[in-house]
Amino acid sequence: MPRRACYIQAMSLDELLVEVLRLSRQERARVAEQLLSSLEEPDDEVAVAWATELERRSREIAEGHGQAVDWSTARAHVLGELQARRARPPSP
């Protein structure tokens, strides 16, 4: 049986993005999750620091020393901060 050559043309980044944006919302979320997790580097020291911080915050809330904020308020605050940072001129 003769061998057939198989040629795969590589997509440019722009072509790949166009294709990914054609996916359903759920499929795009999965792609985004996989891409973000591929950027993370396991670091035990960072994991321990986050666990300690989460415990501290939980304890503050439980003891009445902290104030919980609902997601819509927190999201609006984060988006406002991002917008403010983007509006600032870059540092030299």
PDB file of N, CA, C and O in Angstrom:
ATOM      1  N   MET A   1       0.843  -1.170   0.000  1.00  0.00           N
ATOM      2  CA  MET A   1       0.000   0.000   0.000  1.00  0.00           C
ATOM      3  C   MET A   1       0.893   1.239   0.000  1.00  0.00           C
ATOM      4  O   MET A   1       1.782   1.342   0.844  1.00  0.00           O
ATOM      5  N   PRO A   2       0.684   2.181  -0.918  1.00  0.00           N
ATOM      6  CA  PRO A   2       1.533   3.371  -0.980  1.00  0.00           C
ATOM      7  C   PRO A   2       1.262   4.291   0.208  1.00  0.00           C
ATOM      8  O   PRO A   2       0.137   4.411   0.693  1.00  0.00           O
ATOM      9  N   ARG A   3       2.333   4.931   0.652  1.00  0.00           N
ATOM     10  CA  ARG A   3       2.193   5.896   1.755  1.00  0.00           C
ATOM     11  C   ARG A   3       1.685   7.213   1.207  1.00  0.00           C
ATOM     12  O   ARG A   3       2.134   7.690   0.165  1.00  0.00           O
ATOM     13  N   ARG A   4       0.760   7.778   1.917  1.00  0.00           N
ATOM     14  CA  ARG A   4       0.260   9.101   1.536  1.00  0.00           C
ATOM     15  C   ARG A   4       0.922  10.152   2.415  1.00  0.00           C
ATOM     16  O   ARG A   4       1.086   9.973   3.622  1.00  0.00           O
ATOM     17  N   ALA A   5       1.286  11.221   1.792  1.00  0.00           N
ATOM     18  CA  ALA A   5       1.865  12.316   2.554  1.00  0.00           C
ATOM     19  C   ALA A   5       0.731  13.101   3.205  1.00  0.00           C
ATOM     20  O   ALA A   5      -0.317  13.329   2.601  1.00  0.00           O
ATOM     21  N   CYS A   6       0.958  13.497   4.415  1.00  0.00           N
ATOM     22  CA  CYS A   6      -0.038  14.282   5.145  1.00  0.00           C
ATOM     23  C   CYS A   6       0.608  15.621   5.484  1.00  0.00           C
ATOM     24  O   CYS A   6       1.600  15.687   6.210  1.00  0.00           O
ATOM     25  N   TYR A   7       0.031  16.668   4.952  1.00  0.00           N
ATOM     26  CA  TYR A   7       0.570  17.992   5.200  1.00  0.00           C
ATOM     27  C   TYR A   7      -0.431  18.781   6.023  1.00  0.00           C
ATOM     28  O   TYR A   7      -1.615  18.845   5.693  1.00  0.00           O
ATOM     29  N   ILE A   8       0.050  19.371   7.080  1.00  0.00           N
ATOM     30  CA  ILE A   8      -0.797  20.210   7.926  1.00  0.00           C
ATOM     31  C   ILE A   8      -0.229  21.612   7.862  1.00  0.00           C
ATOM     32  O   ILE A   8       0.936  21.849   8.178  1.00  0.00           O
ATOM     33  N   GLN A   9      -1.075  22.528   7.447  1.00  0.00           N
ATOM     34  CA  GLN A   9      -0.641  23.909   7.380  1.00  0.00           C
ATOM     35  C   GLN A   9      -0.890  24.554   8.737  1.00  0.00           C
ATOM     36  O   GLN A   9      -2.003  24.498   9.260  1.00  0.00           O
ATOM     37  N   ALA A  10       0.114  25.149   9.290  1.00  0.00           N
ATOM     38  CA  ALA A  10      -0.015  25.800  10.584  1.00  0.00           C
ATOM     39  C   ALA A  10      -0.874  27.055  10.452  1.00  0.00           C
ATOM     40  O   ALA A  10      -0.783  27.791   9.469  1.00  0.00           O
ATOM     41  N   MET A  11      -1.701  27.277  11.457  1.00  0.00           N
ATOM     42  CA  MET A  11      -2.540  28.480  11.476  1.00  0.00           C
ATOM     43  C   MET A  11      -1.743  29.628  12.071  1.00  0.00           C
ATOM     44  O   MET A  11      -0.882  29.433  12.930  1.00  0.00           O
ATOM     45  N   SER A  12      -2.042  30.803  11.607  1.00  0.00           N
ATOM     46  CA  SER A  12      -1.468  31.978  12.254  1.00  0.00           C
ATOM     47  C   SER A  12      -2.255  32.203  13.554  1.00  0.00           C
ATOM     48  O   SER A  12      -3.332  31.638  13.746  1.00  0.00           O
ATOM     49  N   LEU A  13      -1.718  33.006  14.406  1.00  0.00           N
ATOM     50  CA  LEU A  13      -2.404  33.315  15.660  1.00  0.00           C
ATOM     51  C   LEU A  13      -3.768  33.934  15.389  1.00  0.00           C
ATOM     52  O   LEU A  13      -4.752  33.581  16.039  1.00  0.00           O
ATOM     53  N   ASP A  14      -3.831  34.848  14.439  1.00  0.00           N
ATOM     54  CA  ASP A  14      -5.115  35.486  14.109  1.00  0.00           C
ATOM     55  C   ASP A  14      -6.131  34.473  13.601  1.00  0.00           C
ATOM     56  O   ASP A  14      -7.308  34.544  13.955  1.00  0.00           O
ATOM     57  N   GLU A  15      -5.687  33.533  12.776  1.00  0.00           N
ATOM     58  CA  GLU A  15      -6.587  32.493  12.268  1.00  0.00           C
ATOM     59  C   GLU A  15      -7.082  31.601  13.405  1.00  0.00           C
ATOM     60  O   GLU A  15      -8.252  31.221  13.456  1.00  0.00           O
ATOM     61  N   LEU A  16      -6.176  31.281  14.301  1.00  0.00           N
ATOM     62  CA  LEU A  16      -6.548  30.459  15.447  1.00  0.00           C
ATOM     63  C   LEU A  16      -7.585  31.171  16.305  1.00  0.00           C
ATOM     64  O   LEU A  16      -8.566  30.559  16.729  1.00  0.00           O
ATOM     65  N   LEU A  17      -7.375  32.461  16.565  1.00  0.00           N
ATOM     66  CA  LEU A  17      -8.324  33.222  17.362  1.00  0.00           C
ATOM     67  C   LEU A  17      -9.698  33.279  16.706  1.00  0.00           C
ATOM     68  O   LEU A  17     -10.717  33.162  17.387  1.00  0.00           O
ATOM     69  N   VAL A  18      -9.731  33.457  15.395  1.00  0.00           N
ATOM     70  CA  VAL A  18     -11.004  33.475  14.670  1.00  0.00           C
ATOM     71  C   VAL A  18     -11.731  32.155  14.880  1.00  0.00           C
ATOM     72  O   VAL A  18     -12.934  32.140  15.143  1.00  0.00           O
ATOM     73  N   GLU A  19     -11.010  31.054  14.764  1.00  0.00           N
ATOM     74  CA  GLU A  19     -11.621  29.739  14.933  1.00  0.00           C
ATOM     75  C   GLU A  19     -12.106  29.529  16.367  1.00  0.00           C
ATOM     76  O   GLU A  19     -13.205  29.019  16.588  1.00  0.00           O
ATOM     77  N   VAL A  20     -11.292  29.919  17.326  1.00  0.00           N
ATOM     78  CA  VAL A  20     -11.678  29.742  18.727  1.00  0.00           C
ATOM     79  C   VAL A  20     -12.919  30.581  19.047  1.00  0.00           C
ATOM     80  O   VAL A  20     -13.796  30.125  19.780  1.00  0.00           O
ATOM     81  N   LEU A  21     -13.001  31.788  18.513  1.00  0.00           N
ATOM     82  CA  LEU A  21     -14.151  32.643  18.783  1.00  0.00           C
ATOM     83  C   LEU A  21     -15.433  32.121  18.148  1.00  0.00           C
ATOM     84  O   LEU A  21     -16.521  32.582  18.492  1.00  0.00           O
ATOM     85  N   ARG A  22     -15.326  31.189  17.251  1.00  0.00           N
ATOM     86  CA  ARG A  22     -16.511  30.557  16.658  1.00  0.00           C
ATOM     87  C   ARG A  22     -17.094  29.478  17.569  1.00  0.00           C
ATOM     88  O   ARG A  22     -18.218  29.027  17.353  1.00  0.00           O
ATOM     89  N   LEU A  23     -16.350  29.069  18.569  1.00  0.00           N
ATOM     90  CA  LEU A  23     -16.813  28.036  19.486  1.00  0.00           C
ATOM     91  C   LEU A  23     -17.941  28.565  20.363  1.00  0.00           C
ATOM     92  O   LEU A  23     -18.144  29.773  20.482  1.00  0.00           O
ATOM     93  N   SER A  24     -18.660  27.647  20.966  1.00  0.00           N
ATOM     94  CA  SER A  24     -19.721  28.048  21.902  1.00  0.00           C
ATOM     95  C   SER A  24     -19.092  28.699  23.128  1.00  0.00           C
ATOM     96  O   SER A  24     -17.887  28.579  23.350  1.00  0.00           O
ATOM     97  N   ARG A  25     -19.889  29.371  23.907  1.00  0.00           N
ATOM     98  CA  ARG A  25     -19.402  30.031  25.114  1.00  0.00           C
ATOM     99  C   ARG A  25     -18.745  29.004  26.048  1.00  0.00           C
ATOM    100  O   ARG A  25     -17.680  29.263  26.607  1.00  0.00           O
ATOM    101  N   GLN A  26     -19.375  27.859  26.211  1.00  0.00           N
ATOM    102  CA  GLN A  26     -18.846  26.814  27.089  1.00  0.00           C
ATOM    103  C   GLN A  26     -17.512  26.288  26.566  1.00  0.00           C
ATOM    104  O   GLN A  26     -16.589  26.062  27.348  1.00  0.00           O
ATOM    105  N   GLU A  27     -17.403  26.092  25.264  1.00  0.00           N
ATOM    106  CA  GLU A  27     -16.152  25.602  24.688  1.00  0.00           C
ATOM    107  C   GLU A  27     -15.045  26.656  24.819  1.00  0.00           C
ATOM    108  O   GLU A  27     -13.895  26.314  25.098  1.00  0.00           O
ATOM    109  N   ARG A  28     -15.388  27.935  24.618  1.00  0.00           N
ATOM    110  CA  ARG A  28     -14.393  29.003  24.776  1.00  0.00           C
ATOM    111  C   ARG A  28     -13.908  29.070  26.219  1.00  0.00           C
ATOM    112  O   ARG A  28     -12.723  29.289  26.468  1.00  0.00           O
ATOM    113  N   ALA A  29     -14.825  28.880  27.172  1.00  0.00           N
ATOM    114  CA  ALA A  29     -14.443  28.887  28.588  1.00  0.00           C
ATOM    115  C   ALA A  29     -13.461  27.752  28.872  1.00  0.00           C
ATOM    116  O   ALA A  29     -12.501  27.927  29.623  1.00  0.00           O
ATOM    117  N   ARG A  30     -13.702  26.606  28.278  1.00  0.00           N
ATOM    118  CA  ARG A  30     -12.795  25.465  28.475  1.00  0.00           C
ATOM    119  C   ARG A  30     -11.418  25.762  27.886  1.00  0.00           C
ATOM    120  O   ARG A  30     -10.396  25.462  28.503  1.00  0.00           O
ATOM    121  N   VAL A  31     -11.397  26.349  26.696  1.00  0.00           N
ATOM    122  CA  VAL A  31     -10.115  26.721  26.076  1.00  0.00           C
ATOM    123  C   VAL A  31      -9.387  27.722  26.967  1.00  0.00           C
ATOM    124  O   VAL A  31      -8.190  27.581  27.218  1.00  0.00           O
ATOM    125  N   ALA A  32     -10.114  28.736  27.444  1.00  0.00           N
ATOM    126  CA  ALA A  32      -9.499  29.755  28.297  1.00  0.00           C
ATOM    127  C   ALA A  32      -8.936  29.136  29.569  1.00  0.00           C
ATOM    128  O   ALA A  32      -7.829  29.468  29.995  1.00  0.00           O
ATOM    129  N   GLU A  33      -9.705  28.236  30.171  1.00  0.00           N
ATOM    130  CA  GLU A  33      -9.248  27.571  31.389  1.00  0.00           C
ATOM    131  C   GLU A  33      -7.958  26.792  31.136  1.00  0.00           C
ATOM    132  O   GLU A  33      -7.022  26.855  31.933  1.00  0.00           O
ATOM    133  N   GLN A  34      -7.916  26.069  30.041  1.00  0.00           N
ATOM    134  CA  GLN A  34      -6.723  25.277  29.716  1.00  0.00           C
ATOM    135  C   GLN A  34      -5.519  26.177  29.444  1.00  0.00           C
ATOM    136  O   GLN A  34      -4.405  25.882  29.879  1.00  0.00           O
ATOM    137  N   LEU A  35      -5.747  27.271  28.727  1.00  0.00           N
ATOM    138  CA  LEU A  35      -4.636  28.185  28.438  1.00  0.00           C
ATOM    139  C   LEU A  35      -4.107  28.821  29.714  1.00  0.00           C
ATOM    140  O   LEU A  35      -2.896  28.900  29.919  1.00  0.00           O
ATOM    141  N   LEU A  36      -5.024  29.278  30.577  1.00  0.00           N
ATOM    142  CA  LEU A  36      -4.580  29.894  31.829  1.00  0.00           C
ATOM    143  C   LEU A  36      -3.839  28.898  32.717  1.00  0.00           C
ATOM    144  O   LEU A  36      -2.818  29.235  33.318  1.00  0.00           O
ATOM    145  N   SER A  37      -4.349  27.685  32.797  1.00  0.00           N
ATOM    146  CA  SER A  37      -3.669  26.700  33.644  1.00  0.00           C
ATOM    147  C   SER A  37      -2.302  26.337  33.075  1.00  0.00           C
ATOM    148  O   SER A  37      -1.400  25.956  33.822  1.00  0.00           O
ATOM    149  N   SER A  38      -2.143  26.452  31.760  1.00  0.00           N
ATOM    150  CA  SER A  38      -0.828  26.151  31.176  1.00  0.00           C
ATOM    151  C   SER A  38       0.211  27.209  31.521  1.00  0.00           C
ATOM    152  O   SER A  38       1.411  26.957  31.414  1.00  0.00           O
ATOM    153  N   LEU A  39      -0.236  28.383  31.929  1.00  0.00           N
ATOM    154  CA  LEU A  39       0.686  29.452  32.301  1.00  0.00           C
ATOM    155  C   LEU A  39       1.109  29.383  33.763  1.00  0.00           C
ATOM    156  O   LEU A  39       2.122  29.960  34.158  1.00  0.00           O
ATOM    157  N   GLU A  40       0.328  28.675  34.550  1.00  0.00           N
ATOM    158  CA  GLU A  40       0.620  28.580  35.969  1.00  0.00           C
ATOM    159  C   GLU A  40       1.794  27.636  36.211  1.00  0.00           C
ATOM    160  O   GLU A  40       1.915  26.576  35.597  1.00  0.00           O
ATOM    161  N   GLU A  41       2.626  28.057  37.107  1.00  0.00           N
ATOM    162  CA  GLU A  41       3.737  27.215  37.496  1.00  0.00           C
ATOM    163  C   GLU A  41       3.490  26.776  38.927  1.00  0.00           C
ATOM    164  O   GLU A  41       3.239  27.607  39.800  1.00  0.00           O
ATOM    165  N   PRO A  42       3.560  25.487  39.169  1.00  0.00           N
ATOM    166  CA  PRO A  42       3.322  25.038  40.537  1.00  0.00           C
ATOM    167  C   PRO A  42       4.395  25.606  41.467  1.00  0.00           C
ATOM    168  O   PRO A  42       5.594  25.481  41.216  1.00  0.00           O
ATOM    169  N   ASP A  43       3.943  26.211  42.510  1.00  0.00           N
ATOM    170  CA  ASP A  43       4.867  26.802  43.467  1.00  0.00           C
ATOM    171  C   ASP A  43       4.266  26.604  44.856  1.00  0.00           C
ATOM    172  O   ASP A  43       3.307  27.277  45.236  1.00  0.00           O
ATOM    173  N   ASP A  44       4.842  25.680  45.598  1.00  0.00           N
ATOM    174  CA  ASP A  44       4.313  25.362  46.921  1.00  0.00           C
ATOM    175  C   ASP A  44       4.298  26.578  47.835  1.00  0.00           C
ATOM    176  O   ASP A  44       3.384  26.742  48.643  1.00  0.00           O
ATOM    177  N   GLU A  45       5.296  27.419  47.710  1.00  0.00           N
ATOM    178  CA  GLU A  45       5.378  28.604  48.571  1.00  0.00           C
ATOM    179  C   GLU A  45       4.199  29.543  48.300  1.00  0.00           C
ATOM    180  O   GLU A  45       3.620  30.094  49.236  1.00  0.00           O
ATOM    181  N   VAL A  46       3.846  29.723  47.042  1.00  0.00           N
ATOM    182  CA  VAL A  46       2.716  30.576  46.681  1.00  0.00           C
ATOM    183  C   VAL A  46       1.410  29.949  47.169  1.00  0.00           C
ATOM    184  O   VAL A  46       0.544  30.649  47.694  1.00  0.00           O
ATOM    185  N   ALA A  47       1.265  28.636  46.997  1.00  0.00           N
ATOM    186  CA  ALA A  47       0.056  27.949  47.442  1.00  0.00           C
ATOM    187  C   ALA A  47      -0.128  28.085  48.955  1.00  0.00           C
ATOM    188  O   ALA A  47      -1.240  28.313  49.433  1.00  0.00           O
ATOM    189  N   VAL A  48       0.951  27.947  49.689  1.00  0.00           N
ATOM    190  CA  VAL A  48       0.884  28.091  51.147  1.00  0.00           C
ATOM    191  C   VAL A  48       0.520  29.524  51.517  1.00  0.00           C
ATOM    192  O   VAL A  48      -0.287  29.742  52.420  1.00  0.00           O
ATOM    193  N   ALA A  49       1.102  30.496  50.836  1.00  0.00           N
ATOM    194  CA  ALA A  49       0.798  31.902  51.117  1.00  0.00           C
ATOM    195  C   ALA A  49      -0.678  32.202  50.856  1.00  0.00           C
ATOM    196  O   ALA A  49      -1.320  32.886  51.652  1.00  0.00           O
ATOM    197  N   TRP A  50      -1.223  31.689  49.735  1.00  0.00           N
ATOM    198  CA  TRP A  50      -2.646  31.910  49.433  1.00  0.00           C
ATOM    199  C   TRP A  50      -3.528  31.227  50.468  1.00  0.00           C
ATOM    200  O   TRP A  50      -4.516  31.812  50.912  1.00  0.00           O
ATOM    201  N   ALA A  51      -3.197  30.013  50.858  1.00  0.00           N
ATOM    202  CA  ALA A  51      -3.995  29.297  51.860  1.00  0.00           C
ATOM    203  C   ALA A  51      -4.003  30.070  53.179  1.00  0.00           C
ATOM    204  O   ALA A  51      -5.045  30.197  53.823  1.00  0.00           O
ATOM    205  N   THR A  52      -2.849  30.581  53.576  1.00  0.00           N
ATOM    206  CA  THR A  52      -2.743  31.369  54.803  1.00  0.00           C
ATOM    207  C   THR A  52      -3.591  32.631  54.714  1.00  0.00           C
ATOM    208  O   THR A  52      -4.288  32.987  55.665  1.00  0.00           O
ATOM    209  N   GLU A  53      -3.530  33.306  53.569  1.00  0.00           N
ATOM    210  CA  GLU A  53      -4.315  34.528  53.378  1.00  0.00           C
ATOM    211  C   GLU A  53      -5.815  34.236  53.393  1.00  0.00           C
ATOM    212  O   GLU A  53      -6.590  34.982  53.991  1.00  0.00           O
ATOM    213  N   LEU A  54      -6.220  33.157  52.736  1.00  0.00           N
ATOM    214  CA  LEU A  54      -7.640  32.787  52.732  1.00  0.00           C
ATOM    215  C   LEU A  54      -8.137  32.452  54.134  1.00  0.00           C
ATOM    216  O   LEU A  54      -9.249  32.820  54.512  1.00  0.00           O
ATOM    217  N   GLU A  55      -7.310  31.756  54.894  1.00  0.00           N
ATOM    218  CA  GLU A  55      -7.681  31.446  56.278  1.00  0.00           C
ATOM    219  C   GLU A  55      -7.813  32.725  57.100  1.00  0.00           C
ATOM    220  O   GLU A  55      -8.749  32.864  57.888  1.00  0.00           O
ATOM    221  N   ARG A  56      -6.886  33.652  56.922  1.00  0.00           N
ATOM    222  CA  ARG A  56      -6.930  34.922  57.659  1.00  0.00           C
ATOM    223  C   ARG A  56      -8.201  35.686  57.332  1.00  0.00           C
ATOM    224  O   ARG A  56      -8.879  36.189  58.228  1.00  0.00           O
ATOM    225  N   ARG A  57      -8.526  35.773  56.036  1.00  0.00           N
ATOM    226  CA  ARG A  57      -9.733  36.501  55.630  1.00  0.00           C
ATOM    227  C   ARG A  57     -10.995  35.827  56.144  1.00  0.00           C
ATOM    228  O   ARG A  57     -11.919  36.501  56.599  1.00  0.00           O
ATOM    229  N   SER A  58     -11.040  34.510  56.075  1.00  0.00           N
ATOM    230  CA  SER A  58     -12.203  33.770  56.579  1.00  0.00           C
ATOM    231  C   SER A  58     -12.375  34.002  58.077  1.00  0.00           C
ATOM    232  O   SER A  58     -13.490  34.205  58.556  1.00  0.00           O
ATOM    233  N   ARG A  59     -11.263  33.971  58.814  1.00  0.00           N
ATOM    234  CA  ARG A  59     -11.305  34.203  60.254  1.00  0.00           C
ATOM    235  C   ARG A  59     -11.820  35.610  60.559  1.00  0.00           C
ATOM    236  O   ARG A  59     -12.634  35.788  61.465  1.00  0.00           O
ATOM    237  N   GLU A  60     -11.350  36.612  59.805  1.00  0.00           N
ATOM    238  CA  GLU A  60     -11.811  37.991  60.016  1.00  0.00           C
ATOM    239  C   GLU A  60     -13.321  38.106  59.824  1.00  0.00           C
ATOM    240  O   GLU A  60     -14.008  38.754  60.613  1.00  0.00           O
ATOM    241  N   ILE A  61     -13.829  37.472  58.773  1.00  0.00           N
ATOM    242  CA  ILE A  61     -15.272  37.510  58.504  1.00  0.00           C
ATOM    243  C   ILE A  61     -16.024  36.819  59.633  1.00  0.00           C
ATOM    244  O   ILE A  61     -17.019  37.343  60.134  1.00  0.00           O
ATOM    245  N   ALA A  62     -15.547  35.633  60.036  1.00  0.00           N
ATOM    246  CA  ALA A  62     -16.220  34.867  61.086  1.00  0.00           C
ATOM    247  C   ALA A  62     -16.240  35.625  62.414  1.00  0.00           C
ATOM    248  O   ALA A  62     -17.205  35.526  63.172  1.00  0.00           O
ATOM    249  N   GLU A  63     -15.176  36.383  62.696  1.00  0.00           N
ATOM    250  CA  GLU A  63     -15.093  37.132  63.952  1.00  0.00           C
ATOM    251  C   GLU A  63     -15.744  38.500  63.862  1.00  0.00           C
ATOM    252  O   GLU A  63     -15.761  39.251  64.837  1.00  0.00           O
ATOM    253  N   GLY A  64     -16.283  38.826  62.685  1.00  0.00           N
ATOM    254  CA  GLY A  64     -16.964  40.115  62.527  1.00  0.00           C
ATOM    255  C   GLY A  64     -16.031  41.290  62.298  1.00  0.00           C
ATOM    256  O   GLY A  64     -16.452  42.442  62.403  1.00  0.00           O
ATOM    257  N   HIS A  65     -14.761  41.014  61.983  1.00  0.00           N
ATOM    258  CA  HIS A  65     -13.790  42.087  61.759  1.00  0.00           C
ATOM    259  C   HIS A  65     -13.655  42.461  60.290  1.00  0.00           C
ATOM    260  O   HIS A  65     -13.062  43.487  59.957  1.00  0.00           O
ATOM    261  N   GLY A  66     -14.187  41.652  59.438  1.00  0.00           N
ATOM    262  CA  GLY A  66     -14.108  41.918  58.004  1.00  0.00           C
ATOM    263  C   GLY A  66     -15.499  42.145  57.457  1.00  0.00           C
ATOM    264  O   GLY A  66     -16.492  41.929  58.151  1.00  0.00           O
ATOM    265  N   GLN A  67     -15.566  42.572  56.236  1.00  0.00           N
ATOM    266  CA  GLN A  67     -16.867  42.808  55.610  1.00  0.00           C
ATOM    267  C   GLN A  67     -16.901  42.091  54.263  1.00  0.00           C
ATOM    268  O   GLN A  67     -16.061  42.324  53.394  1.00  0.00           O
ATOM    269  N   ALA A  68     -17.883  41.222  54.115  1.00  0.00           N
ATOM    270  CA  ALA A  68     -18.055  40.520  52.850  1.00  0.00           C
ATOM    271  C   ALA A  68     -18.687  41.461  51.827  1.00  0.00           C
ATOM    272  O   ALA A  68     -19.490  42.328  52.170  1.00  0.00           O
ATOM    273  N   VAL A  69     -18.312  41.273  50.582  1.00  0.00           N
ATOM    274  CA  VAL A  69     -18.855  42.091  49.497  1.00  0.00           C
ATOM    275  C   VAL A  69     -19.427  41.144  48.456  1.00  0.00           C
ATOM    276  O   VAL A  69     -18.800  40.142  48.109  1.00  0.00           O
ATOM    277  N   ASP A  70     -20.622  41.461  47.955  1.00  0.00           N
ATOM    278  CA  ASP A  70     -21.212  40.581  46.950  1.00  0.00           C
ATOM    279  C   ASP A  70     -20.434  40.692  45.636  1.00  0.00           C
ATOM    280  O   ASP A  70     -19.718  41.665  45.402  1.00  0.00           O
ATOM    281  N   TRP A  71     -20.592  39.672  44.786  1.00  0.00           N
ATOM    282  CA  TRP A  71     -19.814  39.559  43.560  1.00  0.00           C
ATOM    283  C   TRP A  71     -19.995  40.758  42.658  1.00  0.00           C
ATOM    284  O   TRP A  71     -19.010  41.248  42.106  1.00  0.00           O
ATOM    285  N   SER A  72     -21.206  41.253  42.482  1.00  0.00           N
ATOM    286  CA  SER A  72     -21.412  42.366  41.552  1.00  0.00           C
ATOM    287  C   SER A  72     -20.657  43.618  42.010  1.00  0.00           C
ATOM    288  O   SER A  72     -20.110  44.351  41.186  1.00  0.00           O
ATOM    289  N   THR A  73     -20.628  43.857  43.312  1.00  0.00           N
ATOM    290  CA  THR A  73     -19.885  45.008  43.851  1.00  0.00           C
ATOM    291  C   THR A  73     -18.378  44.806  43.667  1.00  0.00           C
ATOM    292  O   THR A  73     -17.672  45.717  43.235  1.00  0.00           O
ATOM    293  N   ALA A  74     -17.891  43.606  43.997  1.00  0.00           N
ATOM    294  CA  ALA A  74     -16.464  43.312  43.849  1.00  0.00           C
ATOM    295  C   ALA A  74     -16.041  43.419  42.390  1.00  0.00           C
ATOM    296  O   ALA A  74     -14.989  43.980  42.083  1.00  0.00           O
ATOM    297  N   ARG A  75     -16.862  42.878  41.492  1.00  0.00           N
ATOM    298  CA  ARG A  75     -16.557  42.917  40.056  1.00  0.00           C
ATOM    299  C   ARG A  75     -16.489  44.361  39.559  1.00  0.00           C
ATOM    300  O   ARG A  75     -15.577  44.731  38.819  1.00  0.00           O
ATOM    301  N   ALA A  76     -17.463  45.170  39.975  1.00  0.00           N
ATOM    302  CA  ALA A  76     -17.474  46.576  39.559  1.00  0.00           C
ATOM    303  C   ALA A  76     -16.217  47.291  40.058  1.00  0.00           C
ATOM    304  O   ALA A  76     -15.635  48.108  39.345  1.00  0.00           O
ATOM    305  N   HIS A  77     -15.808  46.979  41.278  1.00  0.00           N
ATOM    306  CA  HIS A  77     -14.598  47.594  41.836  1.00  0.00           C
ATOM    307  C   HIS A  77     -13.357  47.181  41.036  1.00  0.00           C
ATOM    308  O   HIS A  77     -12.527  48.023  40.696  1.00  0.00           O
ATOM    309  N   VAL A  78     -13.236  45.903  40.743  1.00  0.00           N
ATOM    310  CA  VAL A  78     -12.081  45.407  39.981  1.00  0.00           C
ATOM    311  C   VAL A  78     -12.053  46.023  38.588  1.00  0.00           C
ATOM    312  O   VAL A  78     -10.999  46.459  38.123  1.00  0.00           O
ATOM    313  N   LEU A  79     -13.200  46.063  37.920  1.00  0.00           N
ATOM    314  CA  LEU A  79     -13.250  46.660  36.581  1.00  0.00           C
ATOM    315  C   LEU A  79     -12.920  48.146  36.617  1.00  0.00           C
ATOM    316  O   LEU A  79     -12.260  48.662  35.715  1.00  0.00           O
ATOM    317  N   GLY A  80     -13.378  48.833  37.657  1.00  0.00           N
ATOM    318  CA  GLY A  80     -13.034  50.249  37.810  1.00  0.00           C
ATOM    319  C   GLY A  80     -11.544  50.457  37.997  1.00  0.00           C
ATOM    320  O   GLY A  80     -10.960  51.374  37.420  1.00  0.00           O
ATOM    321  N   GLU A  81     -10.924  49.596  38.812  1.00  0.00           N
ATOM    322  CA  GLU A  81      -9.476  49.667  39.018  1.00  0.00           C
ATOM    323  C   GLU A  81      -8.720  49.420  37.713  1.00  0.00           C
ATOM    324  O   GLU A  81      -7.758  50.123  37.403  1.00  0.00           O
ATOM    325  N   LEU A  82      -9.157  48.423  36.956  1.00  0.00           N
ATOM    326  CA  LEU A  82      -8.502  48.134  35.678  1.00  0.00           C
ATOM    327  C   LEU A  82      -8.627  49.308  34.716  1.00  0.00           C
ATOM    328  O   LEU A  82      -7.664  49.675  34.043  1.00  0.00           O
ATOM    329  N   GLN A  83      -9.806  49.888  34.657  1.00  0.00           N
ATOM    330  CA  GLN A  83     -10.025  51.026  33.775  1.00  0.00           C
ATOM    331  C   GLN A  83      -9.137  52.204  34.184  1.00  0.00           C
ATOM    332  O   GLN A  83      -8.553  52.870  33.329  1.00  0.00           O
ATOM    333  N   ALA A  84      -9.037  52.456  35.484  1.00  0.00           N
ATOM    334  CA  ALA A  84      -8.188  53.542  35.976  1.00  0.00           C
ATOM    335  C   ALA A  84      -6.720  53.294  35.637  1.00  0.00           C
ATOM    336  O   ALA A  84      -6.007  54.219  35.247  1.00  0.00           O
ATOM    337  N   ARG A  85      -6.266  52.046  35.784  1.00  0.00           N
ATOM    338  CA  ARG A  85      -4.874  51.722  35.467  1.00  0.00           C
ATOM    339  C   ARG A  85      -4.584  51.885  33.979  1.00  0.00           C
ATOM    340  O   ARG A  85      -3.510  52.346  33.593  1.00  0.00           O
ATOM    341  N   ARG A  86      -5.545  51.505  33.154  1.00  0.00           N
ATOM    342  CA  ARG A  86      -5.344  51.632  31.707  1.00  0.00           C
ATOM    343  C   ARG A  86      -5.335  53.087  31.273  1.00  0.00           C
ATOM    344  O   ARG A  86      -4.714  53.432  30.268  1.00  0.00           O
ATOM    345  N   ALA A  87      -6.019  53.941  32.021  1.00  0.00           N
ATOM    346  CA  ALA A  87      -6.091  55.363  31.679  1.00  0.00           C
ATOM    347  C   ALA A  87      -4.809  56.114  32.059  1.00  0.00           C
ATOM    348  O   ALA A  87      -4.503  57.164  31.494  1.00  0.00           O
ATOM    349  N   ARG A  88      -4.063  55.558  33.029  1.00  0.00           N
ATOM    350  CA  ARG A  88      -2.825  56.199  33.455  1.00  0.00           C
ATOM    351  C   ARG A  88      -1.739  56.016  32.401  1.00  0.00           C
ATOM    352  O   ARG A  88      -1.655  54.968  31.761  1.00  0.00           O
ATOM    353  N   PRO A  89      -0.911  57.039  32.225  1.00  0.00           N
ATOM    354  CA  PRO A  89       0.217  56.876  31.292  1.00  0.00           C
ATOM    355  C   PRO A  89       1.200  55.867  31.839  1.00  0.00           C
ATOM    356  O   PRO A  89       1.358  55.753  33.054  1.00  0.00           O
ATOM    357  N   PRO A  90       1.870  55.125  30.956  1.00  0.00           N
ATOM    358  CA  PRO A  90       2.840  54.133  31.416  1.00  0.00           C
ATOM    359  C   PRO A  90       4.006  54.776  32.151  1.00  0.00           C
ATOM    360  O   PRO A  90       4.415  55.893  31.837  1.00  0.00           O
ATOM    361  N   SER A  91       4.529  54.062  33.123  1.00  0.00           N
ATOM    362  CA  SER A  91       5.688  54.553  33.883  1.00  0.00           C
ATOM    363  C   SER A  91       6.933  54.431  33.011  1.00  0.00           C
ATOM    364  O   SER A  91       7.063  53.496  32.221  1.00  0.00           O
ATOM    365  N   PRO A  92       7.854  55.396  33.167  1.00  0.00           N
ATOM    366  CA  PRO A  92       9.094  55.325  32.347  1.00  0.00           C
ATOM    367  C   PRO A  92       9.996  54.224  32.782  1.00  0.00           C
ATOM    368  O   PRO A  92      11.065  54.035  32.201  1.00  0.00           O
TER     369      PRO A  92
END
